[in-house]
């Protein structure tokens, strides 16, 4: 019985092999900027060797430093994949312990994803603190996937041309649910490569797609072309008879999408608010004109009453 059990195991071992990587997943170093460093100065400190043709390149880079009366830290994240371009880009942050304010920080982390030569550098973006003191930056790099080796570097220079951002991930998903049940999790959040964010949907079709109800205390929509031009002199206010004919034919107001159009393609809230306000302003003008006509009629009626009373007295 034992032989019967062990033979398949030996067969499996002959097909599959197992090994543990010898390289640590973490690497620590520090670099020192001189007292008079300026914005744009950088220190290129590390080359990384992600395995599987660089497909495993996913790293957290944490930095911290003090300078006289300041103390700050941040953790950056970089995603390196196969055959990436040889260009320096700023990495994104997953946290930022800035000095007093989050914006008050001295350094960022750049990544060059050149295939076979991926590397990191610390770049100065500010000079906060006692400027007569040098500034040492403590760095810890963690490989989230497998990294085949760390190559220390010591390259310095100044670069004020970095404007591009280095992707932190190609796509990000958050599935939530109760792990005790066998039910499928719910796609709470999905962020796609194009920046589209889906809430409750895995396939967002715009910058923000929500498959459900939005509850908010306040929604602010920035819009241009607010229709106060309706009150400008010379505005061609449509004749009410024309409006009545349009409504009779089309079954909706001029300039307002029909029910079928909204059902098929939805509507822009900012644009619709603008159109509705235009109609309110036009309606206000109609009411003002109606009031003018009514006052004229009241004057005519008043005058006729006076004439009638005068005739009665005669």
C-alpha positions in Angstrom: 0.0 0.0 0.0 2.8 2.4 0.8 4.5 1.7 -2.5 1.3 2.4 -4.3 1.1 5.8 -2.7 4.7 6.8 -3.0 5.2 5.9 -6.7 2.9 8.6 -8.0 4.6 11.1 -5.7 8.0 10.2 -7.1 6.5 10.5 -10.6 5.3 14.0 -9.8 8.6 15.0 -8.3 10.3 13.9 -11.5 8.1 16.4 -13.5 8.0 19.3 -11.1 11.0 20.8 -9.3 11.0 23.2 -6.4 13.6 25.8 -5.3 13.8 28.8 -3.0 15.4 32.1 -4.2 18.7 32.9 -2.5 18.3 36.7 -2.9 16.5 38.6 -0.1 13.3 40.3 -1.0 14.4 43.5 0.8 17.3 45.9 0.3 18.3 48.8 2.6 20.7 51.6 1.8 21.2 55.3 2.5 22.4 58.2 0.4 23.5 61.7 1.4 22.8 64.9 -0.3 25.3 67.8 0.4 24.3 70.8 2.4 23.9 73.0 -0.7 21.9 70.6 -2.9 19.3 72.2 -5.2 16.0 71.1 -6.7 16.6 68.6 -9.5 19.7 67.0 -7.9 19.5 63.2 -7.9 21.3 60.1 -6.7 20.8 57.0 -8.7 21.2 54.3 -6.1 20.0 50.9 -7.2 19.5 48.6 -10.1 17.0 45.7 -9.8 16.8 42.4 -11.6 13.2 41.2 -11.7 12.9 37.6 -13.0 10.8 36.2 -15.9 12.0 38.7 -18.4 11.3 41.5 -15.9 7.6 40.5 -15.6 8.0 40.1 -11.9 9.1 43.7 -11.4 6.9 45.2 -8.6 8.5 47.2 -5.8 7.8 49.3 -2.8 10.4 52.0 -2.1 10.3 53.6 1.3 12.3 56.7 2.2 12.7 58.7 5.4 15.0 61.6 6.5 15.5 64.3 9.0 17.2 67.7 8.5 17.5 70.0 11.5 13.9 70.8 12.4 12.1 68.6 9.8 11.3 64.9 9.6 9.5 63.2 6.7 8.9 59.9 5.0 7.0 58.3 2.1 6.5 55.0 0.4 6.5 54.8 -3.3 5.5 52.0 -5.6 6.8 51.0 -9.1 5.6 48.5 -11.6 8.2 47.2 -14.1 7.2 44.7 -16.8 8.8 43.2 -19.9 10.3 45.5 -22.5 9.5 48.8 -20.8 10.9 52.0 -22.2 14.2 53.6 -21.1 12.8 56.7 -19.6 12.8 58.3 -16.1 9.4 58.8 -14.6 8.2 59.8 -11.1 6.7 56.9 -9.0 3.5 57.2 -7.2 3.1 57.2 -3.4 1.0 54.8 -1.3 1.7 57.0 1.8 3.3 60.3 2.6 4.4 61.4 6.0 5.3 65.0 5.1 6.7 67.6 7.3 3.7 69.3 9.0 1.8 69.3 5.6 1.8 66.5 3.1 3.1 68.8 0.5 6.2 69.7 2.5 8.6 67.1 1.4 12.1 67.2 -0.1 12.4 64.2 -2.3 10.6 61.9 -4.7 11.6 58.5 -6.2 12.1 58.1 -9.9 12.1 54.8 -11.8 13.8 54.0 -15.2 12.1 50.8 -16.5 14.7 50.2 -19.2 14.6 46.5 -20.1 17.5 44.7 -18.5 18.6 47.9 -16.7 15.7 48.9 -14.4 16.8 51.2 -11.7 15.8 53.8 -9.0 16.9 57.2 -8.0 16.1 59.8 -5.3 15.4 63.3 -6.8 15.2 66.5 -4.9 12.0 68.5 -5.3 12.5 70.9 -2.3 15.1 72.1 0.1 13.3 72.4 3.4 15.2 72.4 6.6 18.5 73.9 7.7 20.2 74.4 4.4 23.7 74.3 5.9 23.2 70.7 6.9 23.7 67.7 4.6 20.7 65.5 4.3 20.8 61.7 4.5 17.9 59.7 3.0 17.3 56.2 4.4 15.9 53.8 1.8 14.3 50.4 2.0 13.3 48.6 -1.2 10.9 45.6 -1.0 10.4 43.3 -4.0 6.7 42.2 -3.9 7.4 39.5 -6.5 10.7 37.7 -7.0 13.9 39.8 -7.6 17.1 38.0 -8.8 19.5 40.5 -7.4 20.3 44.0 -6.2 23.1 46.1 -7.9 24.1 49.2 -5.8 24.7 52.3 -7.9 26.2 55.8 -7.1 25.3 58.1 -10.0 24.6 61.8 -9.4 23.4 64.6 -11.5 20.6 67.2 -11.9 17.4 66.6 -13.9 14.6 69.2 -14.2 12.9 67.5 -17.1 10.9 64.8 -15.4 7.2 65.4 -16.1 6.0 61.8 -16.8 4.6 59.5 -14.1 5.5 55.9 -13.7 2.5 53.5 -13.5 2.0 51.9 -10.1 0.0 49.1 -11.6 -1.6 48.2 -14.9 -5.0 47.5 -13.3 -6.4 47.4 -9.8 -9.5 45.5 -8.5 -11.1 45.3 -5.1 -13.5 42.4 -4.6 -15.4 42.3 -1.3 -17.7 39.8 0.3 -18.0 37.2 3.1 -15.3 34.6 2.8 -17.4 32.1 4.8 -20.0 31.7 2.1 -19.6 30.2 -1.4 -21.1 33.3 -3.0 -19.2 35.3 -5.5 -17.6 38.5 -4.2 -18.8 41.9 -5.3 -16.6 44.0 -7.6 -16.5 47.0 -5.2 -13.8 48.9 -7.2 -12.1 48.5 -10.5 -9.5 50.9 -11.9 -8.5 50.3 -15.6 -5.3 51.2 -17.5 -7.0 54.2 -19.0 -7.8 55.7 -15.6 -11.5 54.7 -15.7 -12.9 53.8 -12.3 -15.8 51.5 -11.8 -17.8 51.2 -8.6 -19.8 48.0 -8.6 -18.8 47.2 -12.2 -15.8 45.5 -13.7 -16.1 47.4 -17.0 -16.3 51.2 -16.4 -17.2 53.1 -19.5 -16.1 56.6 -18.3 -13.9 58.3 -15.8 -16.4 57.2 -13.1 -19.0 54.5 -13.6 -21.3 53.6 -10.8 -23.6 50.5 -11.1 -26.0 51.6 -8.4 -27.2 54.5 -6.4 -25.0 57.5 -5.4 -25.8 59.0 -2.0 -24.3 62.4 -1.3 -24.9 65.4 0.9 -23.5 67.7 -1.8 -22.6 67.4 -5.5 -20.7 70.2 -7.2 -20.7 70.3 -11.0 -18.4 72.7 -12.8 -20.0 74.0 -15.9 -19.4 76.7 -18.5 -21.7 78.7 -20.7 -24.2 79.6 -18.0 -27.2 81.0 -19.9 -27.4 84.5 -18.4 -27.2 85.8 -22.0 -30.9 85.3 -22.1 -31.2 88.6 -20.2 -29.0 90.4 -22.6 -30.7 93.0 -24.8 -31.6 91.6 -28.2 -31.9 88.0 -27.1 -34.2 86.3 -29.7 -36.9 85.1 -27.3 -39.0 82.4 -29.2 -42.6 83.3 -29.9 -44.9 81.3 -27.6 -47.0 80.2 -30.6 -43.8 78.7 -32.1 -43.1 77.0 -28.8 -46.6 75.6 -28.6 -46.3 74.2 -32.2 -43.0 72.5 -31.4 -44.5 70.9 -28.2 -47.5 69.7 -30.2 -45.2 68.1 -32.8 -42.3 66.8 -30.7 -43.9 66.3 -27.3 -40.9 68.0 -25.5 -39.5 71.5 -25.0 -37.2 73.0 -27.7 -33.5 72.5 -26.8 -34.3 69.8 -24.2 -33.6 66.1 -25.1 -36.6 63.8 -25.5 -37.4 61.0 -23.1 -36.1 58.5 -25.7 -32.8 60.3 -26.1 -32.2 60.3 -22.3 -33.2 56.6 -22.1 -30.8 55.7 -24.8 -27.8 57.9 -24.0 -28.4 59.4 -20.6 -27.7 63.1 -20.1 -25.0 65.4 -18.8 -26.1 66.9 -15.4 -24.1 70.2 -15.9 -25.4 70.6 -19.4 -29.0 69.7 -18.4 -28.9 72.2 -15.5 -27.8 74.9 -18.0 -30.6 74.1 -20.4 -33.2 74.0 -17.7 -32.0 77.3 -16.3 -32.2 78.8 -19.9 -35.9 77.7 -20.0 -36.5 79.2 -16.5 -35.0 82.5 -17.6 -37.0 82.4 -20.8 -40.2 81.7 -18.8 -39.3 84.6 -16.5 -39.1 86.9 -19.6 -42.5 85.6 -20.8 -44.0 86.4 -17.3 -42.4 89.8 -17.2 -43.9 90.6 -20.7 -47.2 89.1 -19.6 -47.2 91.4 -16.5 -46.5 94.4 -18.7 -49.4 93.5 -21.0 -51.7 92.9 -18.0 -50.9 96.3 -16.5 -51.6 98.0 -19.9 -55.0 96.2 -20.0 -55.7 97.3 -16.4 -55.0 100.9 -17.4 -57.3 100.5 -20.4 -60.1 98.9 -18.2 -59.6 101.7 -15.6 -60.0 104.3 -18.2 -63.1 102.7 -19.7 -64.6 102.5 -16.2 -64.0 106.2 -15.7 -65.7 106.9 -19.1 -68.7 104.8 -18.2 -69.1 106.5 -14.8 -68.8 109.9 -16.5 -71.6 108.9 -18.9 -73.8 107.7 -16.0 -73.5 111.0 -14.3 -74.5 112.8 -17.4 
